[in-house]
Amino acid sequence: MRDFPPAITAFPTGRSDARPQTDSGQPDLRTPGAFLRWKLGQQRAVIVAACLVGILWQLPLTVGPWLVGKAIDDGILPGDTSSTLTWTGWLLLVTVIGAVFGIAMHTLIVRSWLIALYGTTLMVARKAVQMGHVLPRRAPTGEVLSVASSDSDEFGALTEITARASAQFVAYLVVATIVLSTSLPLGVLLLGAAPVLVGVALPLLRPLHRRQEVERSRNAELTSMATDIVGGLRILRGIGGERTFGRNYATQSQRTRRAGVSAGIWQAGIEAIGVLFSGWFLVLLMWMGTREVQSGDLTIGQLISFLGYGLFMIGPIQTFFEFAQKLTRALVSARRAIGIFEQEPPWIEPATPLALPSNGALHDDHSGLVAAPGLLTVVVSAVPEDSAALADRLGRYLPADTEPVAVQGEGGLKGRAARQARAERLAERARIAAEDQDRASRPWGVRLGEVDLGQVRLADIRARIVVSDTGSQLFGGTLQDAIDPHGRLSRTQAEETLRVANAEDVYDSLPGGWQGVLDERGRGLSGGQRQRVVLARALATDADVLVLVEPTSAVDAHTEARIAERVAAHRAGRTTIVATVSPLWLHHADQVVLLMGDRVAVTGTHQRLLEESTDYRRVVARAVDVPDWEESHV
């Protein structure tokens, strides 16, 4: 049976892997408890196998004290060497059995842990692919990362403790049966000890649960801050913001630490109660056993057996406490995971999808842009956000105009206030989702030829219209994976793509060339190198319509001039839209569009707009010095 790496079919990411909602691969997201039951059910066979093996692992502890008692009563006290050796031999056998199955038990529970951990991580990855750019609109980055890392580990811990606690529960019943058949009072004491101790600790689980929610919430906020800092480190250094963000991170770290200490105190208190009550239980057991020996109801060997069982019972009792604690933590994690997994993409495929025309002008109704087919159109705007919003519309992407809402907020509130705050956060998430659904279901307002993008399958749009903006990132992997992740290019085509993007130096600087490894986010590259690799990746798609947003903002003027010239020649005859104010691109543009107030103000060639449009000259002059142009043309 193939169970690792786990095969994950949840959250279909395309037509080829679509599954009906009744598929067992789809998680049960109704409640945290339902999600955990589904999670455990996904690897039922492994957990059951671990439980059965665990019963044999517990054999020396369940049968061992009884064998020791028999050896004392039948062999040592009467001086019967044969009986002593016989019972000792049986004890050796069960000890070897326990050792062998202990190794198997450890292997199985670690396996179940890893299946749950990596299975959750894969689910997060599939959900991120399914949602795409919509997920950051709904959930903070730190919350998504927390589910993939710390929360997935909690699910693994739950599967491990479930198997172990099940095995020890069976062992507990076996021991209770043995002692009940030997002494009814002592058997009742052993049988009733665990429920009493767990019942004493249960009232403490609710405050522990609340404090763990606070800890998780603050830890997610800390992760989000760390992600933002790492992603913007170069910018922070450029504006001298390292200290400010460093202080904010340190403050949040201390708040997270205090929340962790608070949760740890309650957890330590619960564990201390378990140890204390276990000790009292052992003392009471020995006192009652001694009295029964004095009255002749127990033999010396049976008393020693009871002592062994008393020591054994401390293990299951502590395991039951551990199970309650890990279940509490897993419920907290499940609530956060549901907040991510319940998100649904807003896109609804049209009932009768249309095909995009092979050639046609690209129209944006909102701005009035008309990008002629087969030409290089440069969009100039004094407000970079307007160009970015235009690029989003052209690629049928939702705008980044929302603040993501965490499932769990501060967590410092209690009772009705906490429930009210949570309800408000959930309502805000629902509002954002409804807004996304409404935007995605209406006519999109961007047409290729006469076909609105809302009438076309999203996969077809992604294949025909490619948008590469300033938020595009590199993943860790080889240079070949970064530029041609689907392996579609020949070596000659890939080298040509690098040449057009002027990224040959990246190839030369990496040991192994195409198989040279890039760090995550391309951290080992300069800002300009990273930007040129991203541009090469966009060019490698050979899209019918390519939209580039500030593709050369991090390179020097000489490099930018070469890139602009090469891209214009490479993309000749195909529709290309570049959002930039750089004159080095404008000189190669077939048409230039000026945006003013998110609307097209004028359209024409670069030279004509310089001569006729004061607004255009003013915007372009902000990017490069155009000395006394107006005076020289009076």
N, C-alpha and C positions, 0 to 999 in steps of 0.2 A: 504494500500500500504506500503510495507516494504522499507523504504528509509534510515533508520539508525539502526545499522551501515550500511553504503552503501555497496551494493553488487558489488564488482569489478571483472570484467572478463578480464581486459586488460592484455597483456603480458602473454600468456599461459606458464605455468611452467612445463607442462607435457602432456602426451597424453590424460589424462582424462578431462582436462579443456581446450583443444585446441579449438579455435574459428576461423572462417574465418576472413580475414582482413576486410571484409565489416561489421562485427559485430559492433553494436553501442557502444559496450564496448571498442573498440579500439580508442584511442584518435586521433584527427586530428592534425598531427605534421607538416603541410606544412609551416605555419607561426605562430608567436605569436598570432595574431588576430584570426586565425582559431582555434587555441588551446583553446583560451578563449571562443569563441562561442560554441565549443564542450563542454567545461566545464559547461557553463551556460545551454546548452541544456540537459545535463544529469539530471538536476533537474528542468526541465521546469515547471512541475506541482506545485512544492513547490513555485517557484518564482511567478508564475501566481496567485496562491492562496494568497501569501503575498501581491501582488499588489492589488488584489480585496479587501482584508481585509483592506489594507492601505488606500484605497479610502474612506471607511467608517470611518476609524480612523481620516482622515482629515476633516470629515463632520463638526465638530464645527468651524473649521477655514475657511471653504469655505462658509457655510451657516450662521454661527454665526453673522458676522458683518452685513449681510443683515437683520437678525432678530432684531438685536439691533437698526438698523436704522428705521425699521418699528415700533418698540415699541416706539421710540422717536417721530416719525412723527404722528402715529395714536393714541398713548396713552398718553405719557407724556405731549407733547406740548398742545394738546386739553384738557387735564385733564380727559381723558376717562380711568377710572380704569379697566373696563372690557377688553378693548383692550390691556392695559398694561399687565394684568395678562395672557391674551391669548398668546401674543407674548413671554412673559417670560416663560410660560409653554413649548412652542415649543423650546425655547432656552435650557431649562433644559433637554428636551428629547434628542436633538441632542448632548448635552454634555455627557449624560449618554451613548448614543450609541458610541460616540467617545472614551470614557473611556474603555468600554467593548472591542471594536475592537482594541483599542491600546494594550491591554494585548495580544490579539490573534496575532496582528501584530508582537509584540516583540518576541513571542514564535516562529513564523514562520521564522523570519529573523535569529534568533539565530540557529534554526534548519538548515536552508540553509547554514549558515556559517560553522557549524560543519560538515555537509555532505561534503562540498567542502574541508574543512581542513583535515578531517580524510580520505576522499576518496583519496586525493593526497598522504597522508602518506602511505596508503595501496598500491597505485600504485607504489610508490618508493620501498616498501617492495617486491612486486611481481617482479619488474624489477631487484632488487638485487638478488632474488632467481633465476630468469630466466638467468641472466648473470653469477651468481656465481663469481668465482675468476677472471673472465675476466673484470668485471666492474672497479676494482681498476686500471687496466691497461689503461683504457680509461679516467676516470674522477677522480679528486681529491676527497678524502673522505669528505672534508669540503663542497664541492659543492653538493654532494649527501645529506649530512645532512641539508644543507641550503634549498634544495627543500622540504625535508620532514618536516621542521620546519617553518622557516620564510616565505618561498615562498608559502607554503600551506596556511598559515594564510592570505597572500595577496589575494589568490583566494577566501577564505571565505569572506574577506572584500568586494570583488567585487560583490559577489552574494548578500550580504546584501545591499549594496548601490544601486545595480541595482533594487531590489524590492522597496526600499524606494524612489529612484528617479522616478521610473515609477509611483508610487502612487501620488507623489507630482506633476508630470507633468500633470496628469489628473486633479488634484485639481487646478493647474495653469490655465488649459484651462477652467475649470468651472468658476473660478473667472474672467478670462478675458471675458467670455461670459456675466456674470452678469454686469460687469462695462461697457462693450461696449453697452449693451442695456440701460444703465442708462446715460452714457456720453461718446460720441465718442472720444473726445480728451483725456480724462483720461483713457479710455479703451485702446487706442492706446499706451499711455505711459506705462501702466501696461504690455501690451502684448509684447512690444518691449524691455522692460528693460533687461530681462534675456538674450536674444541673444546678445545684445550689450555688456553686462558685461562679458559674457563668451568669446565673440570675443576679448575683450581687454586682457583677461588673457591667451588666447591660445599661443601667441608668447613666453610666459614665461615657457610653459610646456616643450619645447625642452631642454633648459638648465637644468631644473629640472630633466628631464629624464636622461640626461647624468650624472648628479651628483649622482643620485640614483644608476646608474650602477656602479659608482666608489665605492659607499658605500657598495653595495651588494658584489662586487668583493673582497674588503678588508675584509669584514665580513666573507666571505667564507674562505679566507686565514687564518683568525684568528681562525676559527673553526677547520680547518685542523691542525694548530699548537697545539691547545688545545687537540685535539684527540691524536696526536702523543705524547704529553707530558704525558697525563694520561696513555696511553698505555705503555710507557717506563719509568714510574716514578721510578720503582725499579732500573732499569739499570742506570738512570741518577744519582740517589743517590749513586750507587756503584762507579761511575767514577767521581763523584763530578761535574756533569754537570748541576746541578739545576740552579745555578746563570746565567750561559750562556744562557740557554733556557728561563729562567725567564726574562732576559733583552730583548731577542729577542721578547718574547711575549708582554712585556710592550711596546716596540717600535711599534709593529704592532697594539697594542691596541690604541695607540695615533694616528696612521695614520687612523685607522678606525673611531676614534672619530672625527678627523678633517673632514673626508669625510661626516660623519653624520651631523656635524654642518653646513657644506657647503650646503648639501641638505636641511637641516632644514631652513636655511636662505631663500632659494628660495621658499620653501613651505610656510613659514610665510609671505613672500612678496606677494605671490598669494592670500593668505587668507586676508591679509591687504587690497589689492586692492578690494576684494569682499566686505569687510566691508565698505570701503570708498565709493565705488560706490553705495552700497545699501543705505548709509546715504544720499548721494546727491539725489538719486532717491526719497527717502521719503520726503526730503525737497521740491523738485520740485513738487511732487504730492500734497503736502499740499498747496503750493503757488497757483497752478492752481485750486485746489478745492475751495480755499477761494475766488478767483476771480469769479468762477462760482456761488457761493452762493450770492456774492454781485450783480451779474447780474440777479439773479433769476432763473438761469438754474438748480440749485441744491437746495434741501432742507437741513436743518440742519442735519436731520437724515441720509440723503444720504452722506453728507460730513463726518460724523462720521463713516459711513460704509466704505467710501473710505480710511479713516485713518486706520481702522482695516485691510482692504485689503492691504494697503501699508506695514503695519507691517508684515502681513502674507507673502507677497511676498519676504521679506528678507530671510525667511526659504527656499523656493524652490531655490532661486538664490544661496544661500550658499551650498545647497545640490547639485546643478549642478556643482559648483566648486569642491566640495568634490568628486563627481563622476569622473570628469576629472582627479583629482589627483590620486585617487585609480586605475583608469584605466591605468594611466601612470605607476604606481608601479606594477600593475598586468602584464603589457606588459613586463617589465623588468624581473619579475619572470617567465613569460611564456617562455621567451627566454632561461633562465637557465634550466627550466624543460624540454624543448624540447631537450636540449643538453644531458640530462640523458635518457629520454624516447626513443629517436630515436636510441639509441645503440641497435644493434642486436647481439645475440650470434653467434659466428663463426661456430658452429658445424652444419654440414649438415648430416642428417641421411642417411646411405647408402640405395640405391634403393632396394638392396637385402641383408639385413643384415645377417651376419653369427652368429652362436651361439658359445659362448666360450666353449671350451672343459672342461669337469668336472675335468680333471687332466692333467697336462702338465707342462713342464719347461717354465719359464718366461725369454724371451730373450730381451735384449736391444741392438739393432744394433749399436747405437752410441758409447756406452762404451765397448761393448763386454761382458756385464754381462750375465751369464746364472744361474738363480736361480732354483735349482733342486726342483721338486715337493715334497711337504710333509716335507721339511727340513727347519731348521732355518739357514738362511744365514745372516751373519753380514758383512756389507760393511764398510771398513775402508778407510778414506781419510784424507790427511794432509790439504786439503782445504774443509771446511764444505760446501761451496757453491756448490761444485761438487756433494756431497752426496744429497743435497737438490734438485739440478737440476735432478739428477737421479730419485729421488722419484717422482718429477713432471712428468717425462716422463712415469714412470711405471703406474701412475694413470691417464694418459692422461690429464694432466693439462698444460696450457701454462706457460712458465717461467715468472718470475717477472723481466723482463729485459727492461721495458719501464717506462718512466716518464709520468704520466697522465697529460693531457692538459685541462685547464679550458676553458669553453666557453667564459667567459669574463675575459680579462686580467686586467692590471692595470686600464684601463679606463680613465687615465689622458690625453690620446691623443684625438684629435678632428678631425672632418672632414675626409678627405681622409686618413690621417695617422691612425685614429681609424678603419676605414673600412678595410684598408690594414692589420692591426694587427689582426683583427678578422678573415679575410680571411686566414691568415697564420695559426692561431690556428685551424680553421676548417679543413684546408688542412692536418695539422699534425695529427689530430684525424682520418681523413679519411685514412691517410697512415697507422696508427697503426691498424685500423680496417681491411684494405686490407691485411696487413701482417698477422694478426690473421687468416683471412679467408684462406689465402694461406697455412699456417701451418696446419690448421685443415682439409683442403681438401685433402692434400697429404697422402700417406701411413704413418702411425704414426711411424713406425720403432721399435715398441715394439710388441712382439708376445707372446701369451699364447698358447703353443703347436705350431701349424703351422698357427694360425689365428692372423692376424695383428689387433691391436685394432681399426684402422681406418675403419675396415669392420664390426664393431659391434656397436649396438645402445649404445649411451652414458649411458642411464639408466641401461643397463645390465652391463656395465663396473663398474659403481658406486656401483652396488649391489654385484659384485663379487670381486672387487679390492678396498680395503679401504686404504687410505693414511692418517696418522695422523702425522703432522709435528709440528715444533716449533711455527707455526703461528696459530694453532688450539686454539679456544677460547671457553669460557663457556658463556652461556646466563643466564640471570636472570630467576629464577624459582625454582622449587623444586629439590631436589637431584635426585629423580626418573626421572624427566624430563631431567636432565643433563646427566644421564647415559643411560636411556632407553626411548628416546623421543617418540618412536612409540608404546610403551607398549607391546613389544613382549616377554619380559622375565617373567618367573615365579619368585616368591619371592626367591626360592632356587637358581635359575640361577643368579639373580641379586646379591645375597649375595656372590656367588662364584666369580663373576666378581670383586666385591670389594676386596675379599680376594686375588685374583691373582694380582691385582694392588696395594695391600697393602694399601688400602684406607679405612680400617675399622675405623680409627680414625676420618675421616671426618664424617662418619655416627654417631659416638658417640658424636661428638662435636656439632652437629646441633640439636636444640630443635625440636622434631617431627620426628627425624629419616629420613625415606624416604620422608616424606612430609616437612622436614626442608627446609627453603628457602635460596637459594644462591643469593647473590647480582650479579648485572651485571658484567660480566668478572670475576666472582668469587673473587671480591675484598676483601671479608671477610676471604679468605683462604690465607695460606702462598703459596709461589711459588711452594714448593714441593707438597703441598696438591692439588693445582690446576692442576699440571702436572699429578698427579696420578688419579684424577677424569677424565681428558682427556684420559688417557690411559685406564681406565675402560670403558669409552664410546666406544673407538675403539675396545676393546676386546668383548664388548657386541654385536657388529655387527656379530660376528662369521663368518667373511668373509673368502672366499676360499683363498684369497691372502691378507695378512695384511702387510702393509709397515709402519714402525715406524721410525721417524727421531729423534734422541736424546731423547728417551722417559723418561730418568731418569737423565737428566743433572742437575736438581735442587734438588736432594735428596742426603742424606748422603750415604756413602759406604755400611753400613750394610743394609739399606733399599734397595739400588740398587741390592745388592747380592740376597736378598729374591725375589725381583721382577723378576730378570733375571731367577732365578731357576724356579719360579712358571709359568712364561710366557712360558718357554721352555717346561714344562710338560703339560701346558694347551693347547698349540698349537701343540702338537705332532701329526704328520700325516697331518698337513696342512701347506701350504707354508707361511713362515714368513720371512720378510726381515727387518733387523734393521740396521740403519745407526748410528754407534757410534764407538768411539775408546776405550771404557771402557773395560779393561780386564775382568771385572766381567760379561759382556755379552759374551766376546770372549771365555771364558771357557765353555760355554754352546752351542756354535755354532757348527752346523754340518759341515758347510763350511764357510770359511772367504774369502772375496774378497778385494784386495787392489787396490784402484784407485790411479793412478798417472797421472796428467795432463788430468783428466776427462776420462781416459781409464783404463781398467782392466790391471794391471801389472802382478799380480800373483793370483792364487787361491789355496786354500788348507785348512788344519786344522790349528788352532791357534798354536799348538805345532810345526808342521812342518814348518810353516812360520817363527816362531821365530828362528828355527834352520837354515833355508836356506836363508832367505831374510833380507839383511841389511836394505833396505828401510822400510820394515815392522817393524823391531825392532825400527828403528828411529821414525816412526810415533807413535807407541804404547807407546814408552818411553816418549813422550811429555805429555801423559795423566796421567801416573803413573810412579813412580820411579822404574826403573829396574836396580838396582845397579850392575855394573861390570858383566852384563850377558855374554858379549862376553869373558871377561877375565876368567870367571869361566868355560867356555866351550871350551877353547883353547886346 
